[in-house]
Amino acid sequence: MLHTRFTELFGVRHPIVQGGMQWVGRAELVAAVANAGALGFLTMLTQPTPEDLVKEIARTRELTDQPFGVNFTILPTITPPPYAEYRAAIIESGITIVETAGNLPTEHVEALKPVGVRIIHKCTSVRHALKAESIGVDAVSIDGFECAGHPGEDDVTGLVLIPATTERLRIPVIASGGIADARGLVAALALGAEGVNMGTRFLCTAESPIHDDVKQAIVAASERDTDLILRPLGNTTRVARNAVSREVVQRLHDGGTFDDVRDLVAGVRGRSVYETGDIDRGVWSVGQSQGLVHDIPTVAELVSRIIDEAVDIINGRLAALTRR
Ligand code: NAD
């Protein structure tokens, strides 16, 4: 077992988080993560309406009695979601842990904290982490440039970003981006983090609700097989490299605007990748850590493997270094 300030604060057995993943953070995966003793997050915007989110929370509770949370992403969207209504659904459902991500969640923190919700804010820079701490979040998930989805615009990798954040914050810091195994967990703890957040690694588990062909594609891919799209628009997004991601990069490079790529990057198109297994049908988020993913274990196997191997690394190889 590895006990940290994060495991104490959030009441989970292991310092491992399954962060919000659009179209993937559904009841089956989140419940499996919770039952394995880690902290999983349903992805709020995966549910088309606040009412659907309430149902998905109830469905998750039928599958686990362990703690889990809801991811609340605040980033550009083609159709603006009714954030306040989703927030009300979270509160009404009695959810006590929320992962905010993207823009500073001030108004949501102001509404969620007084009703006892603990908040992990996921962001990509030290300055944003400090700001989040100042508005009262309980922990920060700091997302290095290696990550899937939105790495921000600073391009600072985790090896620098994690310690740069932990040395400045008082609240617990979760290391995110580029972590997929015990080596990453031990490294993150050494850099001052209290746990790790993983997306891509959980995407490739037995309970992950996506087509098996996508999981096989992740196993076959290397750390080099991602693209950064939407960079010229200041909304950099790391996705699996395919014909569609190449086309998006080219159109914007040639001076295109969001209107010129809207149909290519639309989330509904990415969702169909996960549903059909046709990995070239749209853009879909994946991190550089896919180069470290070599199998499709159950969530329970994955979590216990990571913890067992992390303890072995700490008590074995690392401890032995001090005895030589
Ligand atoms: P969507 O269909 O609304 O948008 C598709 C993509 O275009 C997203 O990357 C979005 O950020 C971007 N986008 C939308 N409007 C834009 C604009 N005016 N300028 C620049 N970029 C714009 O998104 P969705 O797939 O339904 O996802 C809902 C939300 O979840 C989005 O904010 C998306 O960015 C976010 N998301 C997060 C993750 C993650 O890893 N946390 C992964 C996928 C999506």
Residues whose N, C-alpha, C, O or C-beta is under 5 A from the ligand:
A	BS01	NAD	G20 Q22 L45 T73 L75 P76 T77 I78 T79 A148 G149 H150 L233 N235 T237 F258 V265 A266 G267 V268 S285
